[in-house]
Amino acid sequence: MEVFLQVRRQKTTIFLTVNESTTGKELKAMLHGITKTPVEYINLFNAEEKAFGDEKSLADFGLLSSMCKAQNPGELVMAFKEEPKVVTPYSNPPKMPEVMRQENAPQEQVAA
């Protein structure tokens, strides 16, 4: 079954579609093709900052197709070599102006 993942590092987000049986080594090889960083320098961590082993599969880490859908992908954190795990949070949109809010829209009158 397909597992949808987002791999985050600093300000970078990479979306991948893989199988539940994909190992950490295979995942690192995919990321090597995208980032051009040697496989041995890539470190992956899950949300609990638990290191992702090379021989373990995504299913071993609880990243299952039933939970990691396209609209809500599973998240991994990537760090290179000995760098700290840093993920820049996404920005929040500004508040909607008063004139654009639905609650202030004029009420339409229905002609009888």
Phi, psi and chi 1 to 4 in degrees:
 res  aa     phi    psi   chi1   chi2   chi3   chi4
   1 MET       -  149.7  -63.5  -70.4  -69.5      -
   2 GLU   -78.6  137.4  -73.4 -173.7  -34.9      -
   3 VAL  -118.2  130.2  175.8      -      -      -
   4 PHE  -100.1  126.8  -65.6   89.4      -      -
   5 LEU  -125.4  151.0  -65.7  175.9      -      -
   6 GLN  -122.4  128.4   67.4  176.8   -0.2      -
   7 VAL  -108.8  121.5 -178.4      -      -      -
   8 ARG  -114.6  141.5  -60.5 -166.7   59.7 -158.3
   9 ARG  -149.9  121.3  175.6 -176.2  173.0  -95.9
  10 GLN    49.3 -115.6  -63.3  175.5   -5.0      -
  11 LYS   -99.4   11.4  -67.9 -176.6  177.1 -176.6
  12 THR  -104.5  135.9  -56.6      -      -      -
  13 THR  -127.4  126.1  -57.3      -      -      -
  14 ILE  -117.1  127.2  -59.9  168.9      -      -
  15 PHE  -100.6  131.7  -69.9   93.3      -      -
  16 LEU  -130.2  149.6  -62.6  172.7      -      -
  17 THR  -119.2  118.3  -55.1      -      -      -
  18 VAL  -136.0  178.3  -64.5      -      -      -
  19 ASN   -94.5  159.3  -67.3  -40.4      -      -
  20 GLU   -61.3  -28.4  -73.9 -179.4   -2.6      -
  21 SER   -85.0    0.2   59.7      -      -      -
  22 THR   -63.4  131.9  -57.7      -      -      -
  23 THR   -90.1  167.6   63.0      -      -      -
  24 GLY   -60.7  -36.5      -      -      -      -
  25 LYS   -64.1  -43.0 -170.9  173.6 -171.9  175.6
  26 GLU   -66.8  -38.0  -66.0  168.8  -27.9      -
  27 LEU   -64.9  -42.2 -157.8   53.4      -      -
  28 LYS   -64.6  -35.4  -72.1  179.3 -179.2 -178.8
  29 ALA   -64.9  -39.1      -      -      -      -
  30 MET   -63.7  -44.7  -70.1  177.9 -157.2      -
  31 LEU   -67.2  -32.4  -67.1  167.5      -      -
  32 HIS   -61.6  -40.7  160.9   69.9      -      -
  33 GLY   -64.6  -29.1      -      -      -      -
  34 ILE   -86.9  -46.2  -64.1  168.6      -      -
  35 THR   -93.1  -13.6   63.2      -      -      -
  36 LYS    61.5   23.7  -53.8  -61.3 -176.4 -140.4
  37 THR   -96.5  136.0  -58.3      -      -      -
  38 PRO   -55.1  142.6  -23.7   31.9      -      -
  39 VAL   -56.5  -38.4  174.1      -      -      -
  40 GLU   -69.2  -14.8   57.3  -88.4    7.5      -
  41 TYR   -91.6  -12.0  -70.1  174.8      -      -
  42 ILE   -87.9  125.5  -62.2  173.5      -      -
  43 ASN  -118.3  135.0  -62.8  -45.0      -      -
  44 LEU  -118.5  143.0  -65.5  172.6      -      -
  45 PHE  -136.1  149.9  -56.5   90.8      -      -
  46 ASN   -91.0 -172.8   64.2    1.6      -      -
  47 ALA   -61.9  -30.0      -      -      -      -
  48 GLU   -87.7   12.8  -68.9   85.3   39.2      -
  49 GLU    61.6   30.3  -63.8 -166.1   15.4      -
  50 LYS   -88.5  129.8 -165.9  176.1 -170.4 -176.8
  51 ALA   -64.7  139.7      -      -      -      -
  52 PHE   -92.3  112.5 -161.3   90.4      -      -
  53 GLY   -72.6  153.8      -      -      -      -
  54 ASP   -67.3  -34.3  -76.4  -12.0      -      -
  55 GLU   -93.4  -10.6  -58.2  -53.9  -42.4      -
  56 LYS   -82.2  147.8  -62.5 -126.2  177.6 -169.7
  57 SER   -94.0  169.1   69.5      -      -      -
  58 LEU   -61.6  -37.2  -67.8  172.3      -      -
  59 ALA   -62.3  -33.9      -      -      -      -
  60 ASP   -64.2  -25.6  -66.0  -22.5      -      -
  61 PHE   -98.5    7.8  -84.9   88.1      -      -
  62 GLY    81.2   13.0      -      -      -      -
  63 LEU   -92.8   86.3  -63.5  169.3      -      -
  64 LEU  -104.6  157.7  -55.6  170.1      -      -
  65 SER   -64.7  -25.6   60.5      -      -      -
  66 SER   -71.8  -21.1   59.4      -      -      -
  67 MET  -107.0  -31.7  -63.6  172.4   58.2      -
  68 CYS  -101.1   80.5  -58.4      -      -      -
  69 LYS   -91.1  169.5  -56.2  -79.9 -172.9 -168.4
  70 ALA   -62.4  -36.8      -      -      -      -
  71 GLN   -80.7  -12.6   64.4  -88.8   20.5      -
  72 ASN  -147.3   74.4 -172.4   20.9      -      -
  73 PRO   -71.3  155.4   24.5  -30.8      -      -
  74 GLY   -70.4  150.2      -      -      -      -
  75 GLU  -116.6  131.7 -172.3  169.9  -38.0      -
  76 LEU  -122.6  152.4  -67.7  175.1      -      -
  77 VAL  -110.9  134.0  175.7      -      -      -
  78 MET  -112.2  138.3  177.0  173.8   58.1      -
  79 ALA  -134.8  146.4      -      -      -      -
  80 PHE   -96.8  135.7  -66.8  151.3      -      -
  81 LYS    45.5 -114.8 -148.2  169.3 -178.3  177.4
  82 GLU  -105.0   13.0  -62.4  -63.6  -38.2      -
  83 GLU   -70.9  152.9   75.3  179.4    8.0      -
  84 PRO   -69.8  155.8   23.5  -30.8      -      -
  85 LYS   -78.2  106.9  -63.2  173.6  -78.2  -63.2
  86 VAL  -124.8  126.2  177.3      -      -      -
  87 VAL  -129.1  119.0  175.6      -      -      -
  88 THR   -76.2  125.5  -56.2      -      -      -
  89 PRO   -65.8  151.9   10.8  -13.0      -      -
  90 TYR   -66.8  150.1  -65.5  124.1      -      -
  91 SER   -79.0  156.7   62.2      -      -      -
  92 ASN   -99.4  142.7  -67.2  -37.1      -      -
  93 PRO   -69.6  154.4   23.1  -30.1      -      -
  94 PRO   -68.0  161.1   22.5  -29.7      -      -
  95 LYS   -64.3  146.7  -72.9 -178.1   74.4  175.1
  96 MET   -73.1  135.6 -170.9  177.8  -69.7      -
  97 PRO   -61.3  152.5  -18.0   27.0      -      -
  98 GLU   -53.9  -43.2  -75.5  -74.2  -34.1      -
  99 VAL   -67.5  -17.8  -65.1      -      -      -
 100 MET   -97.6   -5.1  -64.4 -177.4   72.3      -
 101 ARG   -75.1  142.8  -66.7 -169.8 -173.9  162.5
 102 GLN   -65.7  -34.2  -73.6  -73.7   23.5      -
 103 GLU   -64.5  -20.6   59.7 -160.7   24.8      -
 104 ASN   -97.7    3.3  -70.2  -20.2      -      -
 105 ALA   -68.3  140.2      -      -      -      -
 106 PRO   -64.1  141.6   18.6  -25.8      -      -
 107 GLN   -79.0  131.3  -61.1  -66.3  -35.0      -
 108 GLU   -83.2  138.5  -68.3 -174.7   29.8      -
 109 GLN   -96.6  138.4  -65.6 -179.4   -3.7      -
 110 VAL   -93.0  124.6  178.8      -      -      -
 111 ALA   -77.4  132.5      -      -      -      -
 112 ALA   -93.0      -      -      -      -      -
